[in-house]
């Protein structure tokens, strides 16, 4: 019997995804060869591919092949991992090295049947050890041991620099961080990889691809493709990395343009979907997100990104209870899915449920140590509960990761404003405004309206009334029907002695929000001063409004 022909038949059926046929013939080959290790290994492979995990593990372990061969040990552990028996999988990986290693190596040389170059048995030691480290990292991840998971992924990458899965798990789960900042961790990781063993072109290729994915906070203009890898400009993964840089640099319009182009070419690009969904939320494109989320749920109901999209849609339309239900489903499918935890926190934050919001944000912070967003939102919640010290601390951490983010810079300015440091606050607000203008667009997105209003407030505190009025008017362009902006303008006019204008603005503010106590009080004082002694006005209202100025 020519067993080699049957072995090739098994490989052929595996290549054609005819796993049942492959399993049938692998079983027969194993019997005909009197259970040679390589044939039992392929039988276990076929059992694994047909989701018969316990049978596959038993086929290897009952013959003690997991104690003799690295490849069998890895496959047996992978079977238990697939069956969600994480501790058993870890026990197999952590047992001693194969006891007959020298005998095994001699066996490889002596047996002609094991010299097929495509055979997993002749896999390099570094490659199989990398796979074991990768699997160990996944198991630690499943056991919520993020520290050991991170270490295992790094070890897998050092043993095999082409092991993208280990690299992707490190970056997509935001595991890279350090007290001294993200940039140092990126540099440290790249320097730890044995790239010097590769040829120059391969070094340039890997360094470009890794840096492009790691340095998501760098400016998009800093993306430089080496000549040796020319042709990757249109590669979808490279375009998604560029879009992510635009996203973290708050250029949501350009990010949307890039992600839309990617989605047109590959409608369900896995790396693009979270960025595209986040951009749709930022640009308030509810209809587009509704259509996308329905397609995702229909096609990929077991993928957390599908339910994340649904949850984000309900969050946008103000149905927070529904949003929480679907975001919880996303975190149930993958409990380490950080974006869903952030959105889950938002669903509580908009209802001023600060404790629940912070609990979700802290969970996200544990899962996304290399991302500044959880720190930013935790700081916001502390600020809203008047805990400025803790707010300042978390904003500082966010700023160390994303020093160019205008949202973070703005919030640092808010803390300075609350502490009465008007000059410092003005500096931070102006810095944030410059960062927004540097994006390449004018300030036309309504989410920057609070920044313009806060600039108006701090200029008023510094008695720069003309500048304050200008900033408040710019804020009105973004959100025309904001009662607080009208009352702020009216207040500045009253301080300048323009009582007639002040009365008009306070009337407009009360037309938009009738229960505005500040506007009611100020309107009464302005009318009194407009028809009476204007010179006594300033002293009179300053006494009356000592406790009200904190509104601004």
Beta strands, then each sheet from edge to edge (+ up, - down):
end
